[in-house]
Amino acid sequence: MESVLMPNEIELFIESMIPQTMKQLGSEQWLNWHNRLQKLNQEAVVEAACVKDEHVKESLISFRKAPILVHEAILVNIWKYQVLPKLLKLEPAPKSTFVAYSIMYHEGVCISLLELVLYHSSCCETLGDSAVDLLDYACGVVSQLLSIKPQEKAINTKESTQQELERQRNELTFKIGIRCLSILRYLAENLDKLPIAIGSRMYTTHDLPVLLTEVLLEHPWVSNDNSQQFVGGKWKDWDGEQLGQVEAQVWLTLRYVLLDPECAHRYPITEGRRNQLVRLLPKVTPSLLDQVAPLMELKQWLCRMSCMEEFSSPPKPFLLESILEVKENILRECRGKWKKIAEQQLGQIFTDNNESLREAAKKLNEAYNMDLLEQFESKDRESCAQCGNGAIQRCSQCKGAWYCSRACQVAHWPEHKRCCQV
């Protein structure tokens, strides 16, 4: 799979990264910035998928630019709920909405890139104080998974502009929330490399164990009829047992935060918390334990906790609470100016000038490598040699047979061994 950017381009793009302002969203300068960031994200995906030298990750670490991605995600998130509604009041039925959609999509690009690079603890360390903002942002978006599930547009149903943008916003919020589940795991696993206030906010301010419990019970990555599961950014047929990557991430995060030795000091088990957490016991099935063996320790912890009769709250240590610097700075800069910002952006976001629309469309088109997307689409279309479902793994020997799970690979081996290049 060919690279999207050359190493020198990657360094140039990342070294020149600067935080944008609310007023710049949708402008020509911002479209150029979005173009660059999208290319960086695509290059990071290629590097991760092909196990190549990760130039994007290394450059973000070298130039310490990961906090800018946090800033950009929070900036757009605030714009969605503060400025966009006012834009729609000023222009209830705009002729074109693709610039507005691109701004919302920009948030997803930032989170996608963060998800890829924060897998490495060295990149988590470069977050600095912005990690507090990222934790707050991620918990907020994840909590929205409890009430938002994307819905496809009904066939032959005409949507109003506001309905279209609301549907698109919900779809993007869902996908971003799914990615934030991975980000929460990376933050939890790297507490020793992050500001000391992160642990306190994770256990007390946001009560991450209870939040993850609610998410597991709601399982938003499964369709209402339990026939499909959200995997790799798409809804795919589901057999009802195979554990998806998203759910596995949540279970592993919960195991980490509850079994961490510091949990006993930071997270007193009250009766209310006990009642919430024990609801997970029926979910820890033999099938789940077969697929994620480390969860046996979590099950034992939950069983012991379910037998508790006395609840004590150890004294909370005094910690210097970190403020949400990124979010507060954005809100302080824009406070009382939301309507004015909307009026200034109206002409560039909901423009009806054909020449401006063509120029914007050209810039956005340059940001998306369709050949690359087609390669990933063809990969997604691989089917399991045993059951025919979507496959995500292939035989390590011949590289020719694809499987959806280890069980299918073992079951298919008597037939496959005749042609496998052992």
Buried (B, 14 or more C-beta within 10 A) or exposed (E): BEBBBEBEBBBEBBEEBEBBBBBBBBBEEBBEBBBBBBBBBBBBBBBBEEEEEBBBBBBBBEBBBBBBBBBBBBBBBBBBEBBBEBBBEEBEEBEBBEBBBBBBBBBBBBBBBBBBBBBBEBBBBBBBBBBBBBBBBBBBBBBBBBEBBBEEEEEEEEEEBBEBBBBBBBBBBBBBBBBBBBBBBBBBBBBEBBBEBBBBBBBBBBBBBBBBBBBBEEBBBBBEEEEBBBBEEEBBEBEEEBBBBBBBBBBBBBBBBBEBEEBEBBBBBEEEBBEBBBEBEEBBEEEBBEBBEEBEEBBEBBEEBEEEEEEEEEEEEEEEEBEBBBBEBBBEEBEEBBBEBBEBBBEBBBBEEEEBBEEBBEBBEEBEBEEBEEBBEEBBEBEBBBBEBBBBBBBEEEEEBBBBBEBBBEBBEEEBEEEBEE
